[in-house]
Each structure stands twice: as structure tokens, then as C-alpha cells.
Amino acid sequence: MTAFSLEPEQTAWCEELRTLAAQELRPLAEKGEPGRVNRPLLAALGELGLLGRMLGSGALDLCLLRESLARGCTEAETALALQGLGTTPIVQAGTAAHRERWLPEVRAGRAVAAFALSEPGAGSDAAALSLAAEHTPDGWALTGEKCWISNAPEADFAVVFARTTPGAGSRGITAFLVPSDRPGLTGSALDMLSPHPIGTLEFDGVPVTADDVLGEPDRGFRVAMNTLNLFRPSVGAFAVGMARAALDATLDHTARRTAFGGPLSDLQAVSHQVAEMATRTEAARLLVYAAAAAYDAGESGVPRRAAMAKLYATETAQYVVDTAVQLHGARALRRGHLLEHLYREVRAPRIYEGASEVQRTIIAKELYANGAQRSEPLAQQRLAQQRLDRQPRDEQSLDQQPPTRQSAAQEPVEPAGLTQEPPA
């Protein structure tokens, strides 16, 4: 299991990112229209080299990026993350032509990406998606609907997962790279609790060819899972960033706010809650970093550890932000307050890229599968013992007669599981 600690250079970089997000990116975010793609913000992320770094980073670097940006500006974090989610399939499975066409544009903040997996009837159960890819003389025609799609309908291209083999479950899904100007492709924006650019995509016989396939036909589900395995710990990092922002605000508020003759921090009921917030946040942060380090090291058990990181970090952030609101009182409920903003932001990560219930299912399945593998040798030993116990006594006695002459150095080792002394 990978052990880790951040290098001083990494810690300093994270602080620089947080300051950058608060001072330079937040003003751009505040000028954006809620629920719409903020292209000036994306351009700034490109000019600062953050989009390029994200696309060339490992899991830990991605987590540090997302956590640090989230502490200073959640809109900048989300804009970066949505670009990464929609572009990583091209990095991992795209052709040279795909990469040459789109990656420079994404790095520069000029092209907007979408990751189109979810459907009205296939959210957590992504393998049940039904967007149809029907064969045509030139390739396929896509027909159906995608829902809850990042950057839809404004994205310049979308990675679309469609069913090319009916009835084959996850083995019959293909990933397609679909530019937004294809005929038959439309969409609409959705008004969400947290006003990020999320929408639907409608496909009415949208044409795609073999040149648009990412990876191999009928192997697109693996493209989706590889992307999500990379991004899942970083969703936890986003949550940790929000938790740390809420904790920072709470420490400042409770140290300055006076009540009952002194600062709130002097009240044990308050200080103990702050201590709990800090402890859970730190535990979540370490769990996220551990999962990311394991991914980068190519260790086994990454899906389980990534699921643990996302589950615990997002649930922790919900607790920390809610407690921060409680300790701030009514002021935290006013529109425009940092905690009012975080309270709306923190809810969605417990659902997207695998709801908390899905993460628990992943964790439990891997635990039981590993337990079965570990228990197999023990089961074989028990079976051997049971066979020995069922042998007739005279057969055991014959097998267990010691030799008449034996030196001390040649004394035989007692068989494993022997339950009686050999006869005299």
C-alpha cells in the first residue's frame, strides 16, 4: 500500500493555486451567467496553463488541482473538472487525429467538452443505457436522449456512449466523439440547485462513422470506467476543498464572534464541533490522497479505494458545510454568503459520478471478493482436516507409527492438524 506525504513544493503550489483562484478566477466567475458555460473563465484557465496541466497529470496532481481551486473558487474548479471529464477519453483512447484536432483547443480554453453517459433511465446503472447506435452504410445513426450532461448543450464536442449491440449489457456499448455541429444533435439547459452548465442532449439520427469511435466498438464502457476511476478520487478532492473553505470560514467567525461574554470559540459546544469538522476533513483528505497515489502507482484495489475516497469525502463535506452554517447562524443563509454558496454546491457530488450508494456497493463487492480469495486456502486446509478426522482409527495408527530408530536431527515433523498422540 502506497504511503505518501506532500512535498514542500506541492504544498506551496497548492497555496498559490488557492490564492490565484480567489484573487483572479473568482472575479471572472462572478461575471458569468449562472447555468451557462463561462468561456472567459475557461480562457483564463487555459492561459494559466491549468487545463494543460490537468490533461497531463496523474491522479494525485489532479486532486491537488481540484482541492486547491475549490478552496478559492468552486466555479473555476468545476469548469476545469468538466473539461477534464469530457476530454480524458480522448487522451486515453482517442486516435492521433482526435488528439490533434481537439487537445490543443481544450488546453487553450477555446473548446468546451462534454461527457455524455447518463440518460433519463440510466444514471447509476450506466450499463443499462439505451441510446441506440443503429448501423448505416457509412457507420451508425445515434437516436435517443442523454441527461445531466456536463456543459450541455453548449459544448463544442461530446464523448457519447451509445448501445451498438442490443442485449449485451456493458459489452455492447461504444464511445463516440461527436462534434456539436452534427445534424440531428440538439439539447437544452437544466436549471439546477447549483447553477453549473448541465443539460440534455437529444439525438435524432445523428451520423457517426468508424473515425469517430474512441477505442474499439462495443468496448466503450471500459473507456467510461477508466475515466471515472481517474476522476472519482478527485471528486473527493473537490469535496475536501469545499470542506476546508467552510472550516476556514468557521474558524475565523467563531474566533471573532462574541456571545455570552466571550468569543464563540470559548464555548466547548462550539470548539468541539470545530474539532470534529477539522478531524473529518483531514481524514477525508488523506483518504483521497491515498487513493490517488495508489492509482498513480498502478496498485491493485484502485476502484475500491477510489470509491472509499469519494464516498467519505463527499459525505464529510456535506457534514462540515452544514455544521459551518449552523455555527454561523442566519447570516450564512443570506444570498451571496460563502456558506450559502457552498451549501448549494456540496450536495451534488454525493450523486454524480456514482452516488454514495453505488460507492458502498463497489466497496462491499470488492471486500467480499477479496475475502473469498483469502478464505480459499483456509477452506482447503479445513477440508484436509475433515478427511483426516474421518479416517478409521487403525488406519491413523498405522500411518502414525514412529520409526524404531531415528536420530534427534532426523526426528519427523508432526503432521499439521494431528489430534492424538501416536500409540506407544
Long-range contacts (C-beta under 8 A, 24 or more apart in sequence): 1-290, 1-294, 1-299, 2-290, 2-293, 2-294, 2-297, 2-299, 4-60, 4-289, 4-290, 4-293, 6-64, 6-289, 10-64, 13-64, 13-68, 14-64, 14-67, 14-68, 15-68, 17-64, 17-65, 17-68, 17-69, 17-72, 18-68, 18-69, 18-71, 18-72, 19-72, 20-48, 20-72, 21-68, 21-69, 21-71, 21-72, 21-73, 21-76, 21-77, 22-71, 22-72, 22-73, 23-72, 25-69, 25-72, 25-73, 25-75, 25-76, 26-72, 26-73, 26-75, 26-76, 28-76, 29-73, 29-75, 29-76, 32-75, 34-195, 35-189, 35-190, 35-191, 35-192, 35-195, 35-196, 35-197, 35-198, 36-154, 36-189, 36-197, 37-79, 37-112, 37-151, 37-154, 37-155, 37-197, 38-75, 38-79, 38-197, 39-109, 39-112, 41-75, 41-76, 41-79, 42-79, 42-83, 42-109, 42-110, 42-112, 43-108, 43-109, 43-110, 44-109, 45-76, 45-79, 45-80, 45-83, 45-109, 46-107, 46-108, 46-109, 46-110, 47-109, 50-80, 51-80, 51-83, 51-106, 51-107, 51-108, 51-109, 52-107, 54-80, 54-83, 54-84, 55-84, 55-87, 55-88, 55-91, 55-103, 55-106, 55-107, 58-292, 58-295, 58-296, 59-230, 59-233, 59-234, 59-291, 59-292, 59-293, 59-295, 59-296, 60-289, 60-292, 60-293, 60-295, 60-296, 62-230, 62-231, 62-234, 62-237, 62-292, 63-233, 63-234, 63-236, 63-237, 63-288, 63-289, 63-292, 64-237, 65-234, 66-234, 66-237, 66-238, 66-241, 67-237, 67-238, 67-240, 67-241, 67-244, 67-285, 67-288, 68-241, 69-241, 70-237, 70-238, 70-239, 70-240, 70-241, 70-242, 70-245, 71-241, 71-242, 71-244, 71-245, 71-248, 72-245, 74-238, 74-241, 74-242, 74-341, 74-342, 74-345, 75-196, 77-238, 77-241, 78-196, 78-238, 81-231, 81-234, 81-238, 82-113, 82-114, 82-115, 82-150, 82-151, 82-196, 82-197, 83-112, 83-113, 84-231, 85-113, 85-115, 85-150, 85-227, 85-231, 86-112, 86-113, 86-114, 86-115, 86-150, 86-151, 86-155, 86-157, 86-158, 86-159, 87-113, 88-227, 88-230, 88-231, 89-115, 89-159, 89-175, 89-177, 89-214, 89-223, 89-224, 89-226, 89-227, 90-159, 90-177, 90-214, 92-223, 92-226, 92-227, 93-175, 93-214, 93-215, 93-223, 93-226, 94-177, 94-214, 95-211, 97-211, 98-177, 98-214, 102-157, 102-177, 105-156, 111-156, 111-157, 112-151, 112-154, 112-155, 112-156, 113-150, 113-151, 113-155, 113-156, 113-157, 113-158, 113-159, 114-149, 114-150, 114-151, 114-152, 114-155, 114-157, 114-158, 114-159, 114-201, 115-149, 115-150, 115-158, 115-159, 115-227, 116-146, 116-149, 116-152, 116-158, 116-159, 116-160, 116-161, 116-178, 116-201, 117-146, 117-161, 117-224, 118-146, 118-147, 118-148, 118-149, 119-144, 119-145, 119-146, 119-147, 120-145, 120-147, 123-148, 123-355, 124-354, 124-355, 124-357, 124-358, 126-161, 126-221, 126-224, 127-169, 127-170, 127-173, 127-221, 128-169, 129-161, 129-162, 129-163, 129-173, 130-163, 131-160, 131-161, 131-162, 131-163, 131-203, 132-162, 132-163, 132-166, 133-162, 133-163, 133-164, 133-174, 133-176, 133-208, 136-207, 138-207, 138-209, 139-207, 139-208, 139-209, 139-210, 139-212, 140-164, 140-174, 140-176, 140-207, 140-208, 140-209, 141-205, 141-206, 141-207, 141-208, 142-176, 142-178, 142-184, 142-203, 142-205, 142-206, 142-207, 142-208, 143-203, 143-204, 143-205, 143-206, 144-203, 145-200, 145-201, 145-202, 145-203, 146-200, 146-201, 146-203, 147-190, 147-200, 148-190, 148-198, 148-200, 148-352, 149-187, 149-198, 149-199, 149-200, 149-201, 150-196, 150-197, 150-198, 151-197, 151-199, 152-187, 152-189, 152-197, 152-198, 152-199, 152-200, 152-201, 153-180, 153-186, 153-187, 153-188, 153-189, 153-199, 153-200, 153-201, 154-189, 154-197, 154-199, 155-180, 156-180, 158-201, 159-214, 159-223, 160-201, 160-203, 161-220, 161-221, 161-223, 161-224, 162-220, 164-217, 164-218, 164-220, 165-218, 168-218, 170-221, 171-218, 171-219, 171-221, 172-218, 173-218, 173-219, 173-220, 173-221, 173-224, 174-213, 174-216, 174-217, 174-218, 174-219, 174-220, 175-213, 175-214, 175-215, 175-220, 175-223, 175-224, 176-208, 176-212, 176-213, 176-214, 176-220, 177-212, 177-213, 177-214, 178-206, 178-208, 178-212, 182-206, 182-207, 182-208, 183-207, 192-348, 193-344, 193-347, 193-348, 194-344, 194-345, 194-347, 194-348, 228-353, 228-354, 229-295, 229-302, 229-303, 229-306, 230-295, 231-353, 232-291, 232-306, 232-307, 232-309, 232-310, 232-353, 232-354, 233-288, 233-291, 233-292, 233-295, 233-305, 233-306, 233-309, 233-310, 234-288, 234-292, 235-310, 235-313, 235-314, 235-349, 235-352, 235-353, 236-284, 236-287, 236-288, 236-291, 236-309, 236-310, 236-312, 236-313, 236-314, 237-288, 237-292, 237-313, 238-349, 239-284, 239-310, 239-313, 239-314, 239-316, 239-317, 239-346, 239-349, 240-281, 240-284, 240-285, 240-288, 240-313, 240-316, 240-317, 242-317, 242-320, 242-321, 242-342, 242-345, 242-346, 243-277, 243-280, 243-281, 243-284, 243-313, 243-316, 243-317, 243-320, 243-321, 244-281, 244-285, 245-338, 245-342, 246-277, 246-317, 246-320, 246-321, 246-324, 246-338, 246-339, 246-342, 247-274, 247-277, 247-278, 247-281, 247-320, 247-324, 249-324, 249-328, 249-338, 249-339, 250-274, 250-277, 250-323, 250-324, 250-327, 250-328, 253-327, 253-328, 254-327, 264-327, 270-327, 273-323, 273-326, 273-327, 274-327, 276-323, 277-319, 277-320, 277-323, 277-324, 280-316, 280-319, 280-320, 281-316, 281-317, 281-320, 283-312, 283-316, 284-309, 284-312, 284-313, 284-316, 284-317, 285-313, 287-312, 287-313, 288-313, 301-366, 301-370, 303-362, 303-366, 304-362, 304-363, 304-366, 304-367, 307-354, 307-358, 307-359, 307-360, 307-362, 307-363, 308-359, 308-363, 310-349, 310-353, 310-354, 310-359, 311-356, 311-359, 311-360, 311-363, 314-346, 314-349, 314-350, 314-356, 315-350, 315-356, 317-346, 317-349, 318-346, 318-347, 318-350, 321-346, 381-416, 381-417, 384-417, 385-417, 388-417, 389-419, 396-420, 397-422, 397-423
